[in-house]
Amino acid sequence: MARPVKEKFDVTRLRFVLLGLLVGLMSGTVVSAFRYCIEVGLRYSRLVYGHLRIAPFVWWQWAL
């Protein structure tokens, strides 16, 4: 009986898997940062428009 031949460990597959994980982590970080910036921007705009509704003339000096 012939023994089955043990295949070599495929390093290129492991490399592609690790690169895929790295790209996934980087893109997830970018998306999270983008969503955080949108959240902060919306919070700031709600604050500004709330103040504009109460005292619109105070902001004219800042805008000029």
mmCIF file of the N, C-alpha and C atoms, coordinates in Angstrom:
data_MODEL
# 
_entry.id   MODEL 
# 
loop_
_atom_site.group_PDB 
_atom_site.id 
_atom_site.type_symbol 
_atom_site.label_atom_id 
_atom_site.label_alt_id 
_atom_site.label_comp_id 
_atom_site.label_asym_id 
_atom_site.label_entity_id 
_atom_site.label_seq_id 
_atom_site.pdbx_PDB_ins_code 
_atom_site.Cartn_x 
_atom_site.Cartn_y 
_atom_site.Cartn_z 
_atom_site.occupancy 
_atom_site.B_iso_or_equiv 
_atom_site.pdbx_formal_charge 
_atom_site.auth_seq_id 
_atom_site.auth_comp_id 
_atom_site.auth_asym_id 
_atom_site.auth_atom_id 
_atom_site.pdbx_PDB_model_num 
ATOM 1   N N  . MET A 1 1  ? 0.828   -1.186 0.000  1.00 0.00 ? 1  MET A N  1 
ATOM 2   C CA . MET A 1 1  ? 0.000   0.000  0.000  1.00 0.00 ? 1  MET A CA 1 
ATOM 3   C C  . MET A 1 1  ? 0.872   1.250  0.000  1.00 0.00 ? 1  MET A C  1 
ATOM 4   N N  . ALA A 1 2  ? 0.498   2.194  -0.794 1.00 0.00 ? 2  ALA A N  1 
ATOM 5   C CA . ALA A 1 2  ? 1.237   3.456  -0.855 1.00 0.00 ? 2  ALA A CA 1 
ATOM 6   C C  . ALA A 1 2  ? 0.641   4.429  0.160  1.00 0.00 ? 2  ALA A C  1 
ATOM 7   N N  . ARG A 1 3  ? 1.502   5.125  0.803  1.00 0.00 ? 3  ARG A N  1 
ATOM 8   C CA . ARG A 1 3  ? 1.052   6.126  1.769  1.00 0.00 ? 3  ARG A CA 1 
ATOM 9   C C  . ARG A 1 3  ? 0.570   7.372  1.032  1.00 0.00 ? 3  ARG A C  1 
ATOM 10  N N  . PRO A 1 4  ? -0.450  8.034  1.577  1.00 0.00 ? 4  PRO A N  1 
ATOM 11  C CA . PRO A 1 4  ? -0.852  9.300  0.945  1.00 0.00 ? 4  PRO A CA 1 
ATOM 12  C C  . PRO A 1 4  ? 0.247   10.343 1.132  1.00 0.00 ? 4  PRO A C  1 
ATOM 13  N N  . VAL A 1 5  ? 0.447   11.119 0.099  1.00 0.00 ? 5  VAL A N  1 
ATOM 14  C CA . VAL A 1 5  ? 1.485   12.145 0.133  1.00 0.00 ? 5  VAL A CA 1 
ATOM 15  C C  . VAL A 1 5  ? 0.952   13.349 0.900  1.00 0.00 ? 5  VAL A C  1 
ATOM 16  N N  . LYS A 1 6  ? 1.710   13.775 1.891  1.00 0.00 ? 6  LYS A N  1 
ATOM 17  C CA . LYS A 1 6  ? 1.314   14.947 2.669  1.00 0.00 ? 6  LYS A CA 1 
ATOM 18  C C  . LYS A 1 6  ? 1.692   16.196 1.876  1.00 0.00 ? 6  LYS A C  1 
ATOM 19  N N  . GLU A 1 7  ? 0.694   17.052 1.667  1.00 0.00 ? 7  GLU A N  1 
ATOM 20  C CA . GLU A 1 7  ? 0.947   18.269 0.893  1.00 0.00 ? 7  GLU A CA 1 
ATOM 21  C C  . GLU A 1 7  ? 1.690   19.291 1.745  1.00 0.00 ? 7  GLU A C  1 
ATOM 22  N N  . LYS A 1 8  ? 2.444   20.137 1.070  1.00 0.00 ? 8  LYS A N  1 
ATOM 23  C CA . LYS A 1 8  ? 3.136   21.217 1.766  1.00 0.00 ? 8  LYS A CA 1 
ATOM 24  C C  . LYS A 1 8  ? 2.120   22.265 2.211  1.00 0.00 ? 8  LYS A C  1 
ATOM 25  N N  . PHE A 1 9  ? 2.469   22.978 3.244  1.00 0.00 ? 9  PHE A N  1 
ATOM 26  C CA . PHE A 1 9  ? 1.607   24.045 3.737  1.00 0.00 ? 9  PHE A CA 1 
ATOM 27  C C  . PHE A 1 9  ? 1.635   25.192 2.742  1.00 0.00 ? 9  PHE A C  1 
ATOM 28  N N  . ASP A 1 10 ? 0.467   25.605 2.303  1.00 0.00 ? 10 ASP A N  1 
ATOM 29  C CA . ASP A 1 10 ? 0.366   26.650 1.287  1.00 0.00 ? 10 ASP A CA 1 
ATOM 30  C C  . ASP A 1 10 ? 0.462   28.024 1.960  1.00 0.00 ? 10 ASP A C  1 
ATOM 31  N N  . VAL A 1 11 ? 1.611   28.651 1.818  1.00 0.00 ? 11 VAL A N  1 
ATOM 32  C CA . VAL A 1 11 ? 1.855   29.945 2.460  1.00 0.00 ? 11 VAL A CA 1 
ATOM 33  C C  . VAL A 1 11 ? 1.104   31.065 1.748  1.00 0.00 ? 11 VAL A C  1 
ATOM 34  N N  . THR A 1 12 ? 0.915   30.940 0.441  1.00 0.00 ? 12 THR A N  1 
ATOM 35  C CA . THR A 1 12 ? 0.233   32.022 -0.281 1.00 0.00 ? 12 THR A CA 1 
ATOM 36  C C  . THR A 1 12 ? -1.224  32.139 0.148  1.00 0.00 ? 12 THR A C  1 
ATOM 37  N N  . ARG A 1 13 ? -1.873  31.021 0.438  1.00 0.00 ? 13 ARG A N  1 
ATOM 38  C CA . ARG A 1 13 ? -3.254  31.105 0.919  1.00 0.00 ? 13 ARG A CA 1 
ATOM 39  C C  . ARG A 1 13 ? -3.311  31.805 2.271  1.00 0.00 ? 13 ARG A C  1 
ATOM 40  N N  . LEU A 1 14 ? -2.399  31.441 3.144  1.00 0.00 ? 14 LEU A N  1 
ATOM 41  C CA . LEU A 1 14 ? -2.355  32.088 4.454  1.00 0.00 ? 14 LEU A CA 1 
ATOM 42  C C  . LEU A 1 14 ? -2.068  33.577 4.307  1.00 0.00 ? 14 LEU A C  1 
ATOM 43  N N  . ARG A 1 15 ? -1.203  33.923 3.382  1.00 0.00 ? 15 ARG A N  1 
ATOM 44  C CA . ARG A 1 15 ? -0.878  35.336 3.148  1.00 0.00 ? 15 ARG A CA 1 
ATOM 45  C C  . ARG A 1 15 ? -2.111  36.106 2.677  1.00 0.00 ? 15 ARG A C  1 
ATOM 46  N N  . PHE A 1 16 ? -2.872  35.504 1.752  1.00 0.00 ? 16 PHE A N  1 
ATOM 47  C CA . PHE A 1 16 ? -4.076  36.174 1.262  1.00 0.00 ? 16 PHE A CA 1 
ATOM 48  C C  . PHE A 1 16 ? -5.130  36.291 2.360  1.00 0.00 ? 16 PHE A C  1 
ATOM 49  N N  . VAL A 1 17 ? -5.232  35.284 3.210  1.00 0.00 ? 17 VAL A N  1 
ATOM 50  C CA . VAL A 1 17 ? -6.184  35.359 4.316  1.00 0.00 ? 17 VAL A CA 1 
ATOM 51  C C  . VAL A 1 17 ? -5.787  36.471 5.281  1.00 0.00 ? 17 VAL A C  1 
ATOM 52  N N  . LEU A 1 18 ? -4.509  36.549 5.611  1.00 0.00 ? 18 LEU A N  1 
ATOM 53  C CA . LEU A 1 18 ? -4.043  37.604 6.515  1.00 0.00 ? 18 LEU A CA 1 
ATOM 54  C C  . LEU A 1 18 ? -4.194  38.990 5.899  1.00 0.00 ? 18 LEU A C  1 
ATOM 55  N N  . LEU A 1 19 ? -3.925  39.106 4.602  1.00 0.00 ? 19 LEU A N  1 
ATOM 56  C CA . LEU A 1 19 ? -4.128  40.401 3.932  1.00 0.00 ? 19 LEU A CA 1 
ATOM 57  C C  . LEU A 1 19 ? -5.608  40.781 3.918  1.00 0.00 ? 19 LEU A C  1 
ATOM 58  N N  . GLY A 1 20 ? -6.478  39.802 3.717  1.00 0.00 ? 20 GLY A N  1 
ATOM 59  C CA . GLY A 1 20 ? -7.915  40.068 3.764  1.00 0.00 ? 20 GLY A CA 1 
ATOM 60  C C  . GLY A 1 20 ? -8.362  40.543 5.135  1.00 0.00 ? 20 GLY A C  1 
ATOM 61  N N  . LEU A 1 21 ? -7.821  39.906 6.179  1.00 0.00 ? 21 LEU A N  1 
ATOM 62  C CA . LEU A 1 21 ? -8.138  40.351 7.538  1.00 0.00 ? 21 LEU A CA 1 
ATOM 63  C C  . LEU A 1 21 ? -7.644  41.767 7.790  1.00 0.00 ? 21 LEU A C  1 
ATOM 64  N N  . LEU A 1 22 ? -6.447  42.063 7.326  1.00 0.00 ? 22 LEU A N  1 
ATOM 65  C CA . LEU A 1 22 ? -5.884  43.401 7.508  1.00 0.00 ? 22 LEU A CA 1 
ATOM 66  C C  . LEU A 1 22 ? -6.712  44.456 6.781  1.00 0.00 ? 22 LEU A C  1 
ATOM 67  N N  . VAL A 1 23 ? -7.090  44.167 5.551  1.00 0.00 ? 23 VAL A N  1 
ATOM 68  C CA . VAL A 1 23 ? -7.915  45.112 4.785  1.00 0.00 ? 23 VAL A CA 1 
ATOM 69  C C  . VAL A 1 23 ? -9.276  45.288 5.449  1.00 0.00 ? 23 VAL A C  1 
ATOM 70  N N  . GLY A 1 24 ? -9.852  44.204 5.955  1.00 0.00 ? 24 GLY A N  1 
ATOM 71  C CA . GLY A 1 24 ? -11.136 44.296 6.646  1.00 0.00 ? 24 GLY A CA 1 
ATOM 72  C C  . GLY A 1 24 ? -11.059 45.144 7.900  1.00 0.00 ? 24 GLY A C  1 
ATOM 73  N N  . LEU A 1 25 ? -9.992  44.969 8.671  1.00 0.00 ? 25 LEU A N  1 
ATOM 74  C CA . LEU A 1 25 ? -9.828  45.779 9.877  1.00 0.00 ? 25 LEU A CA 1 
ATOM 75  C C  . LEU A 1 25 ? -9.616  47.250 9.543  1.00 0.00 ? 25 LEU A C  1 
ATOM 76  N N  . MET A 1 26 ? -8.829  47.516 8.516  1.00 0.00 ? 26 MET A N  1 
ATOM 77  C CA . MET A 1 26 ? -8.586  48.911 8.129  1.00 0.00 ? 26 MET A CA 1 
ATOM 78  C C  . MET A 1 26 ? -9.862  49.566 7.622  1.00 0.00 ? 26 MET A C  1 
ATOM 79  N N  . SER A 1 27 ? -10.614 48.871 6.777  1.00 0.00 ? 27 SER A N  1 
ATOM 80  C CA . SER A 1 27 ? -11.843 49.472 6.255  1.00 0.00 ? 27 SER A CA 1 
ATOM 81  C C  . SER A 1 27 ? -12.879 49.642 7.359  1.00 0.00 ? 27 SER A C  1 
ATOM 82  N N  . GLY A 1 28 ? -12.932 48.713 8.303  1.00 0.00 ? 28 GLY A N  1 
ATOM 83  C CA . GLY A 1 28 ? -13.836 48.868 9.442  1.00 0.00 ? 28 GLY A CA 1 
ATOM 84  C C  . GLY A 1 28 ? -13.481 50.071 10.289 1.00 0.00 ? 28 GLY A C  1 
ATOM 85  N N  . THR A 1 29 ? -12.188 50.308 10.464 1.00 0.00 ? 29 THR A N  1 
ATOM 86  C CA . THR A 1 29 ? -11.742 51.475 11.225 1.00 0.00 ? 29 THR A CA 1 
ATOM 87  C C  . THR A 1 29 ? -12.112 52.765 10.510 1.00 0.00 ? 29 THR A C  1 
ATOM 88  N N  . VAL A 1 30 ? -11.926 52.790 9.201  1.00 0.00 ? 30 VAL A N  1 
ATOM 89  C CA . VAL A 1 30 ? -12.267 53.992 8.424  1.00 0.00 ? 30 VAL A CA 1 
ATOM 90  C C  . VAL A 1 30 ? -13.766 54.259 8.489  1.00 0.00 ? 30 VAL A C  1 
ATOM 91  N N  . VAL A 1 31 ? -14.573 53.214 8.347  1.00 0.00 ? 31 VAL A N  1 
ATOM 92  C CA . VAL A 1 31 ? -16.027 53.386 8.390  1.00 0.00 ? 31 VAL A CA 1 
ATOM 93  C C  . VAL A 1 31 ? -16.470 53.852 9.777  1.00 0.00 ? 31 VAL A C  1 
ATOM 94  N N  . SER A 1 32 ? -15.873 53.282 10.822 1.00 0.00 ? 32 SER A N  1 
ATOM 95  C CA . SER A 1 32 ? -16.229 53.706 12.183 1.00 0.00 ? 32 SER A CA 1 
ATOM 96  C C  . SER A 1 32 ? -15.861 55.164 12.424 1.00 0.00 ? 32 SER A C  1 
ATOM 97  N N  . ALA A 1 33 ? -14.689 55.575 11.959 1.00 0.00 ? 33 ALA A N  1 
ATOM 98  C CA . ALA A 1 33 ? -14.279 56.975 12.116 1.00 0.00 ? 33 ALA A CA 1 
ATOM 99  C C  . ALA A 1 33 ? -15.206 57.904 11.333 1.00 0.00 ? 33 ALA A C  1 
ATOM 100 N N  . PHE A 1 34 ? -15.594 57.496 10.129 1.00 0.00 ? 34 PHE A N  1 
ATOM 101 C CA . PHE A 1 34 ? -16.500 58.302 9.311  1.00 0.00 ? 34 PHE A CA 1 
ATOM 102 C C  . PHE A 1 34 ? -17.852 58.458 9.998  1.00 0.00 ? 34 PHE A C  1 
ATOM 103 N N  . ARG A 1 35 ? -18.384 57.355 10.538 1.00 0.00 ? 35 ARG A N  1 
ATOM 104 C CA . ARG A 1 35 ? -19.673 57.421 11.224 1.00 0.00 ? 35 ARG A CA 1 
ATOM 105 C C  . ARG A 1 35 ? -19.586 58.269 12.486 1.00 0.00 ? 35 ARG A C  1 
ATOM 106 N N  . TYR A 1 36 ? -18.461 58.193 13.191 1.00 0.00 ? 36 TYR A N  1 
ATOM 107 C CA . TYR A 1 36 ? -18.273 59.019 14.388 1.00 0.00 ? 36 TYR A CA 1 
ATOM 108 C C  . TYR A 1 36 ? -18.245 60.500 14.020 1.00 0.00 ? 36 TYR A C  1 
ATOM 109 N N  . CYS A 1 37 ? -17.550 60.840 12.935 1.00 0.00 ? 37 CYS A N  1 
ATOM 110 C CA . CYS A 1 37 ? -17.498 62.243 12.500 1.00 0.00 ? 37 CYS A CA 1 
ATOM 111 C C  . CYS A 1 37 ? -18.874 62.740 12.088 1.00 0.00 ? 37 CYS A C  1 
ATOM 112 N N  . ILE A 1 38 ? -19.649 61.901 11.435 1.00 0.00 ? 38 ILE A N  1 
ATOM 113 C CA . ILE A 1 38 ? -21.014 62.292 11.070 1.00 0.00 ? 38 ILE A CA 1 
ATOM 114 C C  . ILE A 1 38 ? -21.845 62.532 12.330 1.00 0.00 ? 38 ILE A C  1 
ATOM 115 N N  . GLU A 1 39 ? -21.697 61.656 13.323 1.00 0.00 ? 39 GLU A N  1 
ATOM 116 C CA . GLU A 1 39 ? -22.449 61.810 14.564 1.00 0.00 ? 39 GLU A CA 1 
ATOM 117 C C  . GLU A 1 39 ? -22.080 63.100 15.286 1.00 0.00 ? 39 GLU A C  1 
ATOM 118 N N  . VAL A 1 40 ? -20.797 63.406 15.364 1.00 0.00 ? 40 VAL A N  1 
ATOM 119 C CA . VAL A 1 40 ? -20.353 64.636 16.027 1.00 0.00 ? 40 VAL A CA 1 
ATOM 120 C C  . VAL A 1 40 ? -20.823 65.858 15.243 1.00 0.00 ? 40 VAL A C  1 
ATOM 121 N N  . GLY A 1 41 ? -20.743 65.808 13.921 1.00 0.00 ? 41 GLY A N  1 
ATOM 122 C CA . GLY A 1 41 ? -21.204 66.922 13.098 1.00 0.00 ? 41 GLY A CA 1 
ATOM 123 C C  . GLY A 1 41 ? -22.692 67.172 13.249 1.00 0.00 ? 41 GLY A C  1 
ATOM 124 N N  . LEU A 1 42 ? -23.479 66.100 13.301 1.00 0.00 ? 42 LEU A N  1 
ATOM 125 C CA . LEU A 1 42 ? -24.917 66.278 13.496 1.00 0.00 ? 42 LEU A CA 1 
ATOM 126 C C  . LEU A 1 42 ? -25.229 66.846 14.874 1.00 0.00 ? 42 LEU A C  1 
ATOM 127 N N  . ARG A 1 43 ? -24.494 66.388 15.881 1.00 0.00 ? 43 ARG A N  1 
ATOM 128 C CA . ARG A 1 43 ? -24.696 66.920 17.226 1.00 0.00 ? 43 ARG A CA 1 
ATOM 129 C C  . ARG A 1 43 ? -24.374 68.414 17.268 1.00 0.00 ? 43 ARG A C  1 
ATOM 130 N N  . TYR A 1 44 ? -23.279 68.808 16.609 1.00 0.00 ? 44 TYR A N  1 
ATOM 131 C CA . TYR A 1 44 ? -22.877 70.215 16.576 1.00 0.00 ? 44 TYR A CA 1 
ATOM 132 C C  . TYR A 1 44 ? -23.902 71.056 15.814 1.00 0.00 ? 44 TYR A C  1 
ATOM 133 N N  . SER A 1 45 ? -24.382 70.544 14.688 1.00 0.00 ? 45 SER A N  1 
ATOM 134 C CA . SER A 1 45 ? -25.352 71.324 13.912 1.00 0.00 ? 45 SER A CA 1 
ATOM 135 C C  . SER A 1 45 ? -26.665 71.476 14.668 1.00 0.00 ? 45 SER A C  1 
ATOM 136 N N  . ARG A 1 46 ? -27.080 70.440 15.403 1.00 0.00 ? 46 ARG A N  1 
ATOM 137 C CA . ARG A 1 46 ? -28.292 70.576 16.212 1.00 0.00 ? 46 ARG A CA 1 
ATOM 138 C C  . ARG A 1 46 ? -28.100 71.615 17.309 1.00 0.00 ? 46 ARG A C  1 
ATOM 139 N N  . LEU A 1 47 ? -26.903 71.658 17.887 1.00 0.00 ? 47 LEU A N  1 
ATOM 140 C CA . LEU A 1 47 ? -26.606 72.657 18.910 1.00 0.00 ? 47 LEU A CA 1 
ATOM 141 C C  . LEU A 1 47 ? -26.652 74.063 18.323 1.00 0.00 ? 47 LEU A C  1 
ATOM 142 N N  . VAL A 1 48 ? -26.020 74.247 17.172 1.00 0.00 ? 48 VAL A N  1 
ATOM 143 C CA . VAL A 1 48 ? -25.981 75.569 16.537 1.00 0.00 ? 48 VAL A CA 1 
ATOM 144 C C  . VAL A 1 48 ? -27.381 76.014 16.137 1.00 0.00 ? 48 VAL A C  1 
ATOM 145 N N  . TYR A 1 49 ? -28.151 75.133 15.500 1.00 0.00 ? 49 TYR A N  1 
ATOM 146 C CA . TYR A 1 49 ? -29.495 75.530 15.080 1.00 0.00 ? 49 TYR A CA 1 
ATOM 147 C C  . TYR A 1 49 ? -30.412 75.768 16.277 1.00 0.00 ? 49 TYR A C  1 
ATOM 148 N N  . GLY A 1 50 ? -30.186 75.050 17.371 1.00 0.00 ? 50 GLY A N  1 
ATOM 149 C CA . GLY A 1 50 ? -30.959 75.318 18.586 1.00 0.00 ? 50 GLY A CA 1 
ATOM 150 C C  . GLY A 1 50 ? -30.672 76.698 19.137 1.00 0.00 ? 50 GLY A C  1 
ATOM 151 N N  . HIS A 1 51 ? -29.395 77.086 19.125 1.00 0.00 ? 51 HIS A N  1 
ATOM 152 C CA . HIS A 1 51 ? -29.037 78.431 19.588 1.00 0.00 ? 51 HIS A CA 1 
ATOM 153 C C  . HIS A 1 51 ? -29.512 79.498 18.610 1.00 0.00 ? 51 HIS A C  1 
ATOM 154 N N  . LEU A 1 52 ? -29.467 79.200 17.329 1.00 0.00 ? 52 LEU A N  1 
ATOM 155 C CA . LEU A 1 52 ? -29.956 80.175 16.345 1.00 0.00 ? 52 LEU A CA 1 
ATOM 156 C C  . LEU A 1 52 ? -31.452 80.424 16.506 1.00 0.00 ? 52 LEU A C  1 
ATOM 157 N N  . ARG A 1 53 ? -32.181 79.390 16.880 1.00 0.00 ? 53 ARG A N  1 
ATOM 158 C CA . ARG A 1 53 ? -33.617 79.556 17.062 1.00 0.00 ? 53 ARG A CA 1 
ATOM 159 C C  . ARG A 1 53 ? -33.910 80.442 18.271 1.00 0.00 ? 53 ARG A C  1 
ATOM 160 N N  . ILE A 1 54 ? -33.077 80.324 19.309 1.00 0.00 ? 54 ILE A N  1 
ATOM 161 C CA . ILE A 1 54 ? -33.304 81.107 20.529 1.00 0.00 ? 54 ILE A CA 1 
ATOM 162 C C  . ILE A 1 54 ? -32.812 82.544 20.362 1.00 0.00 ? 54 ILE A C  1 
ATOM 163 N N  . ALA A 1 55 ? -31.566 82.711 19.912 1.00 0.00 ? 55 ALA A N  1 
ATOM 164 C CA . ALA A 1 55 ? -30.971 84.049 19.796 1.00 0.00 ? 55 ALA A CA 1 
ATOM 165 C C  . ALA A 1 55 ? -30.212 84.149 18.477 1.00 0.00 ? 55 ALA A C  1 
ATOM 166 N N  . PRO A 1 56 ? -30.896 84.467 17.391 1.00 0.00 ? 56 PRO A N  1 
ATOM 167 C CA . PRO A 1 56 ? -30.221 84.468 16.092 1.00 0.00 ? 56 PRO A CA 1 
ATOM 168 C C  . PRO A 1 56 ? -29.220 85.605 15.917 1.00 0.00 ? 56 PRO A C  1 
ATOM 169 N N  . PHE A 1 57 ? -29.398 86.718 16.615 1.00 0.00 ? 57 PHE A N  1 
ATOM 170 C CA . PHE A 1 57 ? -28.521 87.866 16.384 1.00 0.00 ? 57 PHE A CA 1 
ATOM 171 C C  . PHE A 1 57 ? -27.154 87.708 17.040 1.00 0.00 ? 57 PHE A C  1 
ATOM 172 N N  . VAL A 1 58 ? -27.039 86.843 18.013 1.00 0.00 ? 58 VAL A N  1 
ATOM 173 C CA . VAL A 1 58 ? -25.757 86.628 18.690 1.00 0.00 ? 58 VAL A CA 1 
ATOM 174 C C  . VAL A 1 58 ? -24.758 85.985 17.732 1.00 0.00 ? 58 VAL A C  1 
ATOM 175 N N  . TRP A 1 59 ? -25.230 85.150 16.839 1.00 0.00 ? 59 TRP A N  1 
ATOM 176 C CA . TRP A 1 59 ? -24.339 84.405 15.939 1.00 0.00 ? 59 TRP A CA 1 
ATOM 177 C C  . TRP A 1 59 ? -23.860 85.246 14.762 1.00 0.00 ? 59 TRP A C  1 
ATOM 178 N N  . TRP A 1 60 ? -24.488 86.374 14.504 1.00 0.00 ? 60 TRP A N  1 
ATOM 179 C CA . TRP A 1 60 ? -24.051 87.193 13.369 1.00 0.00 ? 60 TRP A CA 1 
ATOM 180 C C  . TRP A 1 60 ? -22.643 87.726 13.569 1.00 0.00 ? 60 TRP A C  1 
ATOM 181 N N  . GLN A 1 61 ? -22.298 88.105 14.782 1.00 0.00 ? 61 GLN A N  1 
ATOM 182 C CA . GLN A 1 61 ? -20.950 88.602 15.052 1.00 0.00 ? 61 GLN A CA 1 
ATOM 183 C C  . GLN A 1 61 ? -19.915 87.510 14.812 1.00 0.00 ? 61 GLN A C  1 
ATOM 184 N N  . TRP A 1 62 ? -20.239 86.297 15.178 1.00 0.00 ? 62 TRP A N  1 
ATOM 185 C CA . TRP A 1 62 ? -19.311 85.180 14.980 1.00 0.00 ? 62 TRP A CA 1 
ATOM 186 C C  . TRP A 1 62 ? -19.160 84.846 13.497 1.00 0.00 ? 62 TRP A C  1 
ATOM 187 N N  . ALA A 1 63 ? -20.233 84.963 12.752 1.00 0.00 ? 63 ALA A N  1 
ATOM 188 C CA . ALA A 1 63 ? -20.208 84.617 11.328 1.00 0.00 ? 63 ALA A CA 1 
ATOM 189 C C  . ALA A 1 63 ? -19.430 85.646 10.515 1.00 0.00 ? 63 ALA A C  1 
ATOM 190 N N  . LEU A 1 64 ? -19.444 86.902 10.960 1.00 0.00 ? 64 LEU A N  1 
ATOM 191 C CA . LEU A 1 64 ? -18.738 87.946 10.226 1.00 0.00 ? 64 LEU A CA 1 
ATOM 192 C C  . LEU A 1 64 ? -17.326 87.961 10.660 1.00 0.00 ? 64 LEU A C  1 
# 
